[in-house]
Amino acid sequence: MLDLDRLEAVAETVSMDERLAALDRRVAAAADAWLIDPRDVGVYGRLVAAIEARRAYLNPPLGEEPREVEPVVAPPSAEQDDEVFDELAAGERAVQSIGEALQGNPADVLARLRRHS
């Protein structure tokens, strides 16, 4: 004989687990994107929103359903004028790639770094 209360509880648990799995995937995707570009404010905002949504789902206020967390809207990205980059490239201590700056004998590289710090 079927126990309808138990069947309903199992169905509710399955749907909750699906929602939690979806929230977990959202957090994982946002964390992966943030690790790729940790200085991107929008990506960080999505990570925070995903974590807050997961926490709200796991710890809802008593007597209430978990609230949906509004996604964080990233500000428009800032554009840098090329003249700033041109000034940096023309200076005495022009911007170099790490590979260029750290070539050669390690002792010489360390001495150069200490001179310029």
VOMIMAR-79073 format. One record per residue (C-alpha): residue number from 1; x negated, y, z. Coordinates in steps of 0.02 Angstrom, whole numbers, plus 50000, padded with zeros to 5 digits. Layout:
# VOMIMAR-79073
{NUM,{X,Y,Z}},
...
This chain:
# VOMIMAR-79073
{1,{50000,50000,50000}},
{2,{49933,50174,49953}},
{3,{49900,50301,50088}},
{4,{49948,50465,50003}},
{5,{49867,50575,50136}},
{6,{49702,50484,50112}},
{7,{49716,50495,49923}},
{8,{49748,50683,49933}},
{9,{49598,50704,50050}},
{10,{49486,50609,49928}},
{11,{49548,50715,49782}},
{12,{49515,50875,49882}},
{13,{49339,50816,49927}},
{14,{49300,50777,49745}},
{15,{49357,50949,49687}},
{16,{49258,51032,49828}},
{17,{49103,50934,49779}},
{18,{49125,50987,49597}},
{19,{49137,51170,49651}},
{20,{48984,51152,49763}},
{21,{48888,51068,49622}},
{22,{48934,51212,49506}},
{23,{48875,51338,49637}},
{24,{48714,51240,49662}},
{25,{48681,51242,49475}},
{26,{48713,51431,49472}},
{27,{48588,51458,49614}},
{28,{48459,51346,49530}},
{29,{48476,51435,49363}},
{30,{48462,51606,49444}},
{31,{48310,51552,49545}},
{32,{48226,51483,49389}},
{33,{48258,51646,49296}},
{34,{48191,51747,49443}},
{35,{48032,51642,49452}},
{36,{48002,51678,49268}},
{37,{48019,51867,49294}},
{38,{48019,51914,49479}},
{39,{48016,52101,49443}},
{40,{48180,52100,49345}},
{41,{48309,52183,49457}},
{42,{48456,52108,49364}},
{43,{48389,51931,49379}},
{44,{48359,51956,49565}},
{45,{48534,52024,49584}},
{46,{48607,51870,49501}},
{47,{48506,51760,49620}},
{48,{48572,51853,49772}},
{49,{48751,51846,49706}},
{50,{48737,51659,49673}},
{51,{48670,51626,49848}},
{52,{48806,51733,49927}},
{53,{48940,51641,49828}},
{54,{48873,51473,49885}},
{55,{48864,51531,50067}},
{56,{49041,51601,50058}},
{57,{49102,51434,49991}},
{58,{49011,51331,50123}},
{59,{49056,51446,50269}},
{60,{49226,51523,50234}},
{61,{49305,51632,50368}},
{62,{49425,51530,50474}},
{63,{49599,51519,50400}},
{64,{49548,51591,50232}},
{65,{49491,51526,50064}},
{66,{49312,51573,50014}},
{67,{49306,51739,49928}},
{68,{49228,51761,49758}},
{69,{49073,51868,49763}},
{70,{49066,52005,49633}},
{71,{48920,51985,49515}},
{72,{48783,52116,49531}},
{73,{48770,52227,49379}},
{74,{48591,52259,49330}},
{75,{48542,52439,49297}},
{76,{48485,52477,49121}},
{77,{48303,52437,49096}},
{78,{48184,52584,49102}},
{79,{48091,52630,48945}},
{80,{47911,52690,48956}},
{81,{47848,52818,48832}},
{82,{47704,52757,48725}},
{83,{47601,52911,48769}},
{84,{47578,52845,48947}},
{85,{47508,52683,48879}},
{86,{47398,52780,48758}},
{87,{47326,52881,48902}},
{88,{47288,52722,48999}},
{89,{47204,52642,48849}},
{90,{47097,52795,48814}},
{91,{47031,52815,48991}},
{92,{46865,52760,49060}},
{93,{46946,52613,49149}},
{94,{47061,52556,49009}},
{95,{47186,52418,49039}},
{96,{47114,52247,48998}},
{97,{47181,52073,49000}},
{98,{47128,51968,49149}},
{99,{47034,51851,49033}},
{100,{46929,51994,48964}},
{101,{46895,52071,49133}},
{102,{46839,51910,49216}},
{103,{46722,51842,49082}},
{104,{46542,51803,49120}},
{105,{46442,51750,49271}},
{106,{46555,51741,49426}},
{107,{46431,51839,49532}},
{108,{46427,51980,49402}},
{109,{46617,51980,49391}},
{110,{46631,51994,49580}},
{111,{46505,52136,49582}},
{112,{46604,52230,49447}},
{113,{46765,52206,49544}},
{114,{46685,52273,49704}},
{115,{46615,52425,49612}},
{116,{46786,52471,49543}},
{117,{46886,52445,49702}},
